[in-house]
């Protein structure tokens, strides 16, 4: 019968990527139908420390006089370059976001539009199969448009609310139209809805406030953000392809199966999905337009105003993107557990 992930890739309209920068995991995912790789600062750091034979000499050769941020960016570039070389043939054969590697700008630049734009251009120069990950902050929306206007593929990330997803798609469209007007070939964009990061935020609120919501309720809440984003993208005719990301359970994968999405799935979730499939705990059916669990959503909405902000298309204005709790938590994690650790590599 084959694996669930192979079924997803070969028999439905869904694409998926390996959410890891470790080469053995990328190679394994490709055998199961993955079409690319997604990375971020923590995943890049993990790749480097898990393969000292390859990365050790390369990291040692980086100029120790660089600033911490420049050193971290250079170290992350080593990971991106290795991945682009592994996947470029797939990209050259199929085009678009096939064979692409996502490279994320420094999380501490979240409000620095000029810095993110310059960093994005540097990452894009590493290969024609690089997609630049820009956080869904207010400054990030400006940068997404500018990169699209230059013909650079983008992957808006840290998108935890429907309003951010809409803003990112609109920014891409503005940039795409500017590129066409300037005679530049239009590019593509995948928008990462970080479902699990939103769920983590709701979980923290649930614990702090003693709300008594179940894990399953919060899984459905995270799914609802993704499904509402899809409804909005359909209604608005958005060209940006949605990227369900940060899965927390096989339910998340099952309930989005078959959609015209470009998922990114961490190896731990890949393993959980295959185990659930063997146990008959998930179905090989097309669920992406199936309704969410209304009772679960009603419980979360009644208990948590932050969920209402996330689920409504006008739940946040751009000046609220930077301070929304899931965005703050996620960027803080990327900085603490990835970017700062990459910078520390220069100290040996």
LUMNU-656231 format. One record per residue: x, y, z of N, C-alpha, C in turn. Coordinates in steps of 0.1 Angstrom, whole numbers, plus 5000, padded with zeros to 4 digits. Layout:
% residues N
XYZXYZXYZ/...
This chain:
% residues 348
500849885000500050005000500950135000/502150125005503050235005502750325017/503550425018503450515030502350625028/501950675039500950785038501550905031/502750935034503351055028503551045013/503850915008503950894994502550904988/501550854994500150874989499851024988/500251104999499951244999500551314987/501851274984502551344973502151294960/501851164958501651114945500151094941/499251104950497851074947496951184951/497451294956496551404959497251534953/496551644955497051774950497951844959/498451784970499351844980500751814977/501651924978503051904978503551914993/504751854996505251865009506751875009/507251945019508751965021509251905034/510551875034511151825047511451945055/510951955067511152065077512352035085/513452025079514751995086515852025076/517052055081518252085073519251975074/518951865081519851745081519751675068/520951645062520951585049520351445049/520651355059520051225058518451235059/517951325067516551345067515951395054/516651495048516251545035516251425025/517251345024517351235015516151135017/515851105030514751015033513451075028/513251205031511951265027511851265012/512851285005512751284990512251154985/512651044992512150904987510650894990/510150974999508750965002507851074995/508551144986507751234978507951384981/508851414991509051554993509651624981/509351754980509851834968510851944972/511151954985512052064989512352055003/513052165008513452165022513152305028/512752305041512552425048513552435060/514052555062514952565073514652695081/515252705092515152825101516452825109/516652925117517852935125518052805134/517052765142517352645151517652525142/516952505131517252385123518552395116/519052515113520352525107521452495117/521252545130522152515140522252365143/521052305143521052155145521752085135/521652125122522352065111523852075113/524352185117525752205118526352125130/525652125141526252045153526051895151/525151855143524951715141525851655130/526551745123527451695112528751765113/529551745124530751825126531851785115/531751665110532851625100532651715087/531451755084531251835072531351985075/530652025086530552165088531652225097/532352135105533352185114534452275107/535052225097536052295090535552425083/534352415078533752535072533452645082/532852605093532652705103533952765109/534952685111536152725116536852825107/536552825094537152915084536453045083/535253065090534553195089535353295097/535453415092536153525099535653555113/536453535123535953555137535853705140/536253785131536153935134534753985129/533953895123532653935119531753965131/530754055130529854075141529053945143/528453935155527653815158526653785147/525853885143524853865133525453825120/526553885116527153845103527753705103/528253675115528853535116527653435116/526553465123525453365122524853355108/524753465101524253465087525153375078/526453395080527453325072527353175075/527253135088527152995092525852935086/524753005087523452955081523652945066/524353035060524553025045525252895041/526052845050526752715047525752605046/524752605055523652505054522852515042/522452645039521652675027522352635014/523652665013524352625001524452474999/524552405010524652255009523252205004/522252255009520852205006520552244991/520952364987520652414973521352324963/522552284966523252194957522552054956/522052014968521351884968520051884960/519451994960518052004954517952074941/519052134936518952224924518552144912/518852014910518451944899516951924898/516351904910514851894911514252024906/514852134911514352264907514552294892/515652264887515952284873514952194864/514652084869513751994861512352034861/511852074873510352104874510052254876/511052334880510752484881509952514894/509552644894508652684906509352654919/508452614929509052584942509452444944/509552364933510252234934511752254936/512252174945513652174947514152304954/513252374961513652494968514052474982/514852564987515352575000514952705006/514352705018513952835024515052875034/515453005033516453065041515853185049/516053185062515353285070516253395075/515853515073516653635078516653635093/517553705099517753715113516453745120/516053665130514853705138514853835145/516053875149516254005156516154125147/515954095134515654205124514254235122/513354175129511954175126511354315123/511954425128511454555126512354635117/513354575112514454645104514254615089/513354695083513054665069514354665060/515154765061516354775053517254655055/517454615068518354505071517754375066/516454355067515854235061515954225046/515754335040515854345025517254305021/518254365027519654335023520054195026/519554145037519854005041519153905031/517953945027517153855018517853855004/518453965000519153964987520353874988/521053884999522253795001521953645000/520853615007520453475007520053434993/519253514986518853484972519953464963/521053524965522253514957522953374958/522553304968523153174970522653064960/521553094953521152994943519753034938/519452994926518153024920517052944926/517352844935516352764941516252804956/516652924960516452974973515253064974/514453034984513253124987513553185001/513453315001513753395013512653405023/512853365035511853365046511953495053/510853565053510653695059509553685069/509753735082508653725092507453815088/506353765093505053845090504853955099/505854045101505754165109505354275099/505154395105504754505097505854545087/507154545092508254575083508454465073/508154335078508254225069507354235056/506154295058505254305046505854395036/506554505040507254585031508354515023/509054435031510254365025509754255015/508654185018508054085009507754144996/507154264996506754334984508054364976/509054424983510254464976510954344970/511054234977511754124971510954064959/509654064960508854014949509054104937/509154234939509354334928510754314921/511654254929512954224923513054084917/511954014917511853874911512453764920/512553794933513153704943511953624949/512053484949511053404955511053424971/509853424976509753454991508853344998/509053345011508353255019507953335032/506953415032506553475045506353365055/506853395067506853295078506453365091/506353285101505753335114504353395112/503653335103502253385100501353295109/500853365120500053295130498553335130/498253425121496853485121496353495106/495053495104494553505091494853645085/494853745093495053885088496553895083/497453835090498853835085498953765071/498253645070498353575057497753655046/496653725048496153815038497053925034/497653985044498554095042499854045034/500253925037501453875030501153845015/499953795013499553764999499353894991/498853994998498654124991499954184988/500954174997502254234995502954164983/502854034983503453954971502754004958/501454024958500854064946501254194941/501454294950501854424947503254414941/504154334947505554324942505554254929/504654154927504654084914504254174903/503254254905502754354895503854454892/504654494902505754584899506854514891/507054394894508054314886507654304871/506454274869505954264855506054404848/505654504855505754644849507154674846/508154624853509554654851510254554841/509454464836510054364827510754254834/510554234847511154124854510254004855/510753884853509853764853509253754867/507953734868507353724881507753594888/507853594901508253484909507153414916/507453334926506453264934506653284949/505653254956505653274971504853164977/505353114988504653024997504553085011/503353085016503053155029502953055040/503853055050503852955060502952995072/501852925073500952935084501452845095/502052905106502752825116501752775126/500952685122499852635130500252595144/501352515145501852465158502352575167/502852685161503352795169502152865175/501052885167499852935173499352845184/499352715181498852625192499752635204/501052645203501852665215501452785223/501152895216500753015222499452995230/498552935223497252905230497352815242/498352725240498552625251499152705263/500052795261500552875272499452955279/498553015271497453095277496553005284/496252885279495352795285495952755299/497252735300497852695312497852805322/498252925317498453045326497053085332/496053075324494753115328493853005334/494352885334493552775339492152755332/492252765318490952765310490352625309/491252525310490652385310490452335296/490952405285490752355272491652235269/491152135261491952015259492952035248/493951955247494851955236494151945223/493151855222492451845209491751975205/491152045215490552165212491552265205/492752265211493752365206494352315193/494352185190494752135177493752185166/492452175170491452225160491552375159/491852445169491952595168493052635158/494252565159495352585150494952555135/494152445134493652405120492752505115/491952565124490952665119491552785113/492752825119493452945113493852915099/494452795097494852755083493652745074/492552685078491452665069490752795066/490652885076490053015073490953095063/492353075065493253145055492953095041/492752965040492452905027491152965021/490152975029488853025025489053175020/489853245027490153385023490953395010/491953305009492753304997491953274984/491053174986490153134975489253254971/488653314981487753424978488353544972/489653564975490353684970491253654958/491253534954492053494942493553514944/494053484956495453504959496353404951/497453454946498353364939499353294948/499553354960500453294970499953154973/500853054974500552924978500652904993/499652855000499652845014500552725018/501352745028502252645034501952615048/501052515050500852465064502152425070/502452475082503752455089503652425104/504752385110504752355124503652265129/503552155122502452055126502752005140/501751975147501851925161501251785162/500551735152499951605153499551555140/499451425138498951365126497551425121/496751465131495451525128495651645118/496651725121496951845113497151805099/497951705096498251655083497051605076/496351515083495151445078494151545073/493851645082492751745079493151845068/494351845063494751935052495051855040/494951725040495351635029494551675016/495251675005494651694992494551844988/494751934997494652074993495852124985/495652224977496652284969497652364977/498252294986499152354996500552294994/501552364999502952314999503352305014/502952185020503252165034504752155037/505152185049506452155054506352075067/506851955067506651855077507951815084/508051835097509251795104509351645104/510651585104510751445105510051375116/509951435128509251375139507751365136/507151455129505751445125505651345113/506651345104506551235094506451095100/507251075111507250945117505950925124/505351025131504151015138502950985128/503051045116501951025106502050885101/503250835098503350695093502850595103/503150625116502750535127501250535128/500650655127499150675128498450605116/499150605105498550545093498550395095/499650335100499750195102498750145112/498450235122497550195133496050225129/495850275117494450315113493950435120/494750515125494350635133494150755125/494550755112494250865103493750795090/492950875082492350825070493050885057/493150805047493650845034492450905026/492051015031490851085024491251235023/490451295014490651445011489751525021/490451585031489751655041489951805041/490751865032491152005034489952105034/488852065028487752155028486652105037/486952005045485951955055485952065066/484752075073484652175084485452125096/485852225103486552195116485552155126/486052105138485152065149484552195155/483252225152482652345156482552365171/482352255178482252255193483652295199/484652245194486052275198486352425196/485952465184486252605181485452705189/484252665192483352755200483952765215/484452645220485052655233486252745234/487152735224488352815223487952965222/487052995213486653125210486053195222/485253115230484653175242485653195253/486653125253487653135264488853225261/489053245249490353305245490253415234/490153545238490053645228491253655218/492353605222493553595212493253505201/492453405203492053315191491153395182/490253475187489453555178490253645170/491353705176492253795168492853715157/493153585159493853505149492953455138/491753425141490853365131490153465122/489953585127489153675119490053745108/489553765096490353835086490853975089/490054045097490354175102490754175117/491154055122491454045136492654135141/493554165132494754245135494954345124/495354465127495954555117497454535117/498054585106499554565105500354605117/499854715123500654765135500554675147/499654575146499554475157500254345154/500854325142501454205138502654175147/503454275150504754255157504454215172/503354255178503154235192502154115195/501654055184500753935187501553825193/501053765204501753675212502453565205/501853495196502453385189503653435180/503553555175504653605167505853635176/505553705188506653735197507253605202/506453505206507053375211507853305200/507353305188508153225177509453295174/509453425172510653495169511653485180/511153495192512053475204512653335204/511953235201512453105200513553085189/513253145177514153135166515453215170/515353325177516553395181517353325192/516653285202517353215214517953085210/517052995204517452865201518152835188/518352945180518952925167519953035164/519553155162520453265158521553285167/521153295180522253325190523253205191/522753085190523552965190524452965178/523953005166524853015154525953115157/525653225163526653325166527653275175/527253195185528253145195529253045189/528952995177529852905171531252965169/531253095167532553155165533553155177/532953125189533753115201534252975203/533952885194534452755195533652655203/
